[in-house]
Amino acid sequence: MLEMLTQFLDTLLNSGVLVPAIWLSLGFCIAWFLLSAKRSIALSSKEAEMLWKVHKQKTRCNAKKCKKITRRGKIIGFKCECGYKHIQKKPIVSVSI
C-alpha cells in the first residue's frame, strides 16, 4: 500500500502537474479572500430606524425597541429585542464587469 502511494506521488511530481495545480489553488484562495472580505459602513440614525421597521414588518416582530450598534462613534447597525442583528457591510473590493 505504501509503495503504491509513493509511486503515485512520484508520478505526480515527475508529470509537472503538481506545481501548476498548487499555484492555481493559491490563486483561487486569494481571489476568494479578496472578494469575500467586507467592512462595516456607517448608517444614519434614520436609515437604521427604517431598516428596523422593515425587519419588524417582514418578520412580524413585536419588539418595542432596538439598540443601535456603534463602532468608533458611528452607527453600523442595530440589534432588535427579538435577537435579530443587522450590521451594514460593504465588500472591500468592488468588481465591475
N, C-alpha and C positions, 0 to 999 in steps of 0.2 A: 504494500500500500504506500509506504514511504517512498519507494523507488518510483512509483507512478507519479506521485506528487512532484518530486524533484525533476523528473523527466518533463512534466508539463511546464514547470517553471522555467526550465532550460529552453524549451521550445518557445515560450513567450518572450524571453529575453533575447533570444537569437533571431526572432522573426521581425523585430523592430516595431511591434505593435504596442508594447507596454508603455514606452516613454510618451508617444503622442496621446495615448489614452489618459495618462496621468495629467498631462498639460491641458487636455480638453476638459477633464473633470475639474481641475483647478479653475479654469476659465468659467465654467458653469457655476461653480460655488461663489466666485467673486461677483459675477453678474447677478445671481440670486440675492446675495447680501446687499449689493448696492440698490437693487430695485425694490427690495422689501424694507429697507431702512426708512423710518419715518420719524418726524419730530413733531412736538406739540406746537400748535399755533394759538395765538390769543383770540378770545371771543369778547364781544361787548356784553354788557350785562343784559341787554335786550335780546341778543342772539341766544344766550344761554337760557333765558326765560322762555323764549319761543321754542327752542329745542325740547325743553322740559314739558311744555304744553303739548307738543306733538307726541312725545312719549306717552303722556297721560291719555291722549285720545286714542292712539294706536293700541295700547295695552289695557285700556280701561282701568288705569291705576287710580286708586282712591287716596293717594298721598296728598297731604296739605302743604308740605314744604319740600324744598330741595336745598341742598347745601352746595355752594359753589366751590369747585376745586381750583385752587390757585397755585401758581408756580412763579417765583420771582416777582410777586406783586401783580401778576396778570391772570385773568380768568382763563382757564384752558378747558373747562368742562363743568359737569355737575354730577351730584350723586343724589338720587331720589330716596325717599324714606322706604320704598319697597325693596331697595337693594340694587336697583339699576344704576349703572355708572357709565357716563359718556365722557370721553376725552377726545377733543378735536385734534386730529393728526393729519399731517400732510407729508407725502413722500419727499425725501431729501433730494433724490434725483428725479427730474421730470423728463420723460421720454416723449418727444413729439415726432410723429410719423407723417 
